[in-house]
Amino acid sequence: MIGHDGPVHDEASAEADPTLDAAQEQAPEAVAPPSARLLADFLSAEKDRVLAAMWAVYATRDDEILLPLARQVSQIRRATADIDLGGIVASHRSNLEHALDRLTLAGSGRCLCGAYPSHPMYNPVKEEAKQHVRIVGTEPNPRQWEADRICECCDCGRRFQVEQGEYHYTWWGWRPIDAEPGRARR
């Protein structure tokens, strides 16, 4: 094959070398559960892999992914402590810390809606599309162009008043209407 420096793997070479099929069947990334792959990414010391794992933690409420990672938060913190994660408008270090706080929250059995007030990037429209919350109403906000949204967590029923604001980017401020975060009903 022109321009290809590595070995060529086709059916004929697989027949000649049966270890190729065996190696492909046992590739850890192919059989590892998502939490193990994410843990490997967090521990890799590679910025892009750490960031991908961080955003995956943001995006899910799946206990099969979050709970195994929650047991490894200390190890993840140590492994990522010296990595320059960058970030232009907002520091990715603070995003990583928030993702680890989400893991801790999940590990404690508390509903993940408890993470909303501590981070400005939870768009209620996107959270509703993921079926994490329901937008149940609006409330006028004279300080902003947009009315505040009243959101209800789909897992525990807790309600929030969500302000949308603009600065260098759109942000959302989640203020609990209910006093205590609930336990997830899952």
Secondary structure, 3 states (H helix, E strand, C coil): CCCCCCCCCCHHHHHHCCHHHHHHHCCHHHHCCHHHHHHHHHHCCCHHHHHHHHHHHHHCCCHHHHHHHHCCHHHHHHHHCCCCCCCCCCCHHHHHHHHHHHHHHHHCCECHHHHHHHCCCCCHHHHHHCCCEEEEEEECCCCCCCCEEEEEECCCCCEEEEEEEECCCEEEEEEECCCCCCECCC
